Amino acid sequence: MDNNVLIRVKTIQRCDGEELKPIELETPGKLGMLNDKYYLIYQESEMTGFPDTTTTIKIWDGNVEVKRKGRFSMELCYREGEKQLCMYPTPYGTIGAAISTSRVEFAFCQGAGHLRMDYILDADNRNFIENSLRIQVTPLQKGTL
């Protein structure tokens, strides 16, 4: 499947009550549906800290699964209202973490839509990072990008 959408990813983080600089990416990608689950596929970049990496996001009923393959490979599952334990890869190494997801909301229709996911990343039981992931998807116009 060729790229069929423009994907805008924005992550807003707060640590110790202070908002950090947002991480933003705008890239062509793919949106599809299989077995009542939506799939977004796109290439990461240096800007997001995951160069040479393909990200696949699977979305359904209060669940988001993020898989990265390439230079940085990982798989994380987010379930609304639940806490998940995981190994969280960073550009500086892998750390043990817990992810508490408080919100997963999404809507997709006719090649467009959005995902919003709020979660807390607890890396060491001391440093809690609040995250809000927002993804906007719009149809890719022919002849662009």
PEGITA-V351316 format. One record per residue. N is the residue number from 1. RES is the residue in one small letter. SS is DSSP state (2 for helix, 1 for strand, 0 for the rest). PHI is phi in whole degrees, -180 to 180 (999 if undefined). Layout:
n->N res->RES ss->SS phi->PHI
n->N res->RES ss->SS phi->PHI
//
This chain:
n->1 res->m ss->0 phi->999
n->2 res->d ss->0 phi->-78
n->3 res->n ss->0 phi->-57
n->4 res->n ss->0 phi->-128
n->5 res->v ss->1 phi->-141
n->6 res->l ss->1 phi->-103
n->7 res->i ss->1 phi->-111
n->8 res->r ss->1 phi->-112
n->9 res->v ss->1 phi->-111
n->10 res->k ss->1 phi->-137
n->11 res->t ss->1 phi->-116
n->12 res->i ss->1 phi->-108
n->13 res->q ss->1 phi->-124
n->14 res->r ss->1 phi->-129
n->15 res->c ss->1 phi->-133
n->16 res->d ss->0 phi->53
n->17 res->g ss->0 phi->78
n->18 res->e ss->1 phi->-109
n->19 res->e ss->1 phi->-79
n->20 res->l ss->0 phi->-89
n->21 res->k ss->0 phi->-62
n->22 res->p ss->0 phi->-62
n->23 res->i ss->1 phi->-103
n->24 res->e ss->1 phi->-131
n->25 res->l ss->1 phi->-143
n->26 res->e ss->1 phi->-127
n->27 res->t ss->1 phi->-153
n->28 res->p ss->1 phi->-70
n->29 res->g ss->1 phi->-162
n->30 res->k ss->1 phi->-123
n->31 res->l ss->1 phi->-125
n->32 res->g ss->1 phi->-149
n->33 res->m ss->1 phi->-135
n->34 res->l ss->1 phi->-148
n->35 res->n ss->0 phi->52
n->36 res->d ss->0 phi->63
n->37 res->k ss->1 phi->-124
n->38 res->y ss->1 phi->-90
n->39 res->y ss->1 phi->-126
n->40 res->l ss->1 phi->-117
n->41 res->i ss->1 phi->-131
n->42 res->y ss->1 phi->-157
n->43 res->q ss->1 phi->-93
n->44 res->e ss->0 phi->-78
n->45 res->s ss->0 phi->-146
n->46 res->e ss->2 phi->-57
n->47 res->m ss->2 phi->-59
n->48 res->t ss->2 phi->-90
n->49 res->g ss->0 phi->89
n->50 res->f ss->0 phi->-130
n->51 res->p ss->0 phi->-66
n->52 res->d ss->0 phi->55
n->53 res->t ss->1 phi->-135
n->54 res->t ss->1 phi->-100
n->55 res->t ss->1 phi->-107
n->56 res->t ss->1 phi->-119
n->57 res->i ss->1 phi->-114
n->58 res->k ss->1 phi->-107
n->59 res->i ss->1 phi->-128
n->60 res->w ss->1 phi->-165
n->61 res->d ss->0 phi->23
n->62 res->g ss->0 phi->76
n->63 res->n ss->1 phi->-126
n->64 res->v ss->1 phi->-137
n->65 res->e ss->1 phi->-118
n->66 res->v ss->1 phi->-114
n->67 res->k ss->1 phi->-121
n->68 res->r ss->1 phi->-118
n->69 res->k ss->1 phi->-132
n->70 res->g ss->1 phi->128
n->71 res->r ss->0 phi->-59
n->72 res->f ss->0 phi->-123
n->73 res->s ss->0 phi->-102
n->74 res->m ss->1 phi->-167
n->75 res->e ss->1 phi->-144
n->76 res->l ss->1 phi->-127
n->77 res->c ss->1 phi->-118
n->78 res->y ss->1 phi->-118
n->79 res->r ss->1 phi->-127
n->80 res->e ss->0 phi->-54
n->81 res->g ss->0 phi->83
n->82 res->e ss->0 phi->-125
n->83 res->k ss->1 phi->-112
n->84 res->q ss->1 phi->-116
n->85 res->l ss->1 phi->-93
n->86 res->c ss->1 phi->-158
n->87 res->m ss->1 phi->-103
n->88 res->y ss->1 phi->-107
n->89 res->p ss->1 phi->-77
n->90 res->t ss->1 phi->-129
n->91 res->p ss->0 phi->-62
n->92 res->y ss->0 phi->-105
n->93 res->g ss->1 phi->132
n->94 res->t ss->1 phi->-95
n->95 res->i ss->1 phi->-126
n->96 res->g ss->1 phi->-75
n->97 res->a ss->1 phi->-152
n->98 res->a ss->1 phi->-122
n->99 res->i ss->1 phi->-120
n->100 res->s ss->1 phi->-107
n->101 res->t ss->1 phi->-97
n->102 res->s ss->1 phi->-102
n->103 res->r ss->1 phi->-148
n->104 res->v ss->1 phi->-136
n->105 res->e ss->1 phi->-133
n->106 res->f ss->1 phi->-154
n->107 res->a ss->1 phi->-156
n->108 res->f ss->1 phi->-133
n->109 res->c ss->1 phi->-161
n->110 res->q ss->0 phi->52
n->111 res->g ss->0 phi->77
n->112 res->a ss->1 phi->-142
n->113 res->g ss->1 phi->156
n->114 res->h ss->1 phi->-151
n->115 res->l ss->1 phi->-134
n->116 res->r ss->1 phi->-130
n->117 res->m ss->1 phi->-137
n->118 res->d ss->1 phi->-114
n->119 res->y ss->1 phi->-155
n->120 res->i ss->1 phi->-113
n->121 res->l ss->1 phi->-101
n->122 res->d ss->1 phi->-110
n->123 res->a ss->0 phi->-86
n->124 res->d ss->0 phi->-154
n->125 res->n ss->0 phi->65
n->126 res->r ss->0 phi->-129
n->127 res->n ss->0 phi->-105
n->128 res->f ss->1 phi->-98
n->129 res->i ss->1 phi->-115
n->130 res->e ss->1 phi->-82
n->131 res->n ss->1 phi->-127
n->132 res->s ss->1 phi->-129
n->133 res->l ss->1 phi->-97
n->134 res->r ss->1 phi->-128
n->135 res->i ss->1 phi->-125
n->136 res->q ss->1 phi->-111
n->137 res->v ss->1 phi->-125
n->138 res->t ss->1 phi->-131
n->139 res->p ss->1 phi->-61
n->140 res->l ss->0 phi->-81
n->141 res->q ss->0 phi->-77
n->142 res->k ss->0 phi->-59
n->143 res->g ss->0 phi->86
n->144 res->t ss->0 phi->-105
n->145 res->l ss->0 phi->49
//
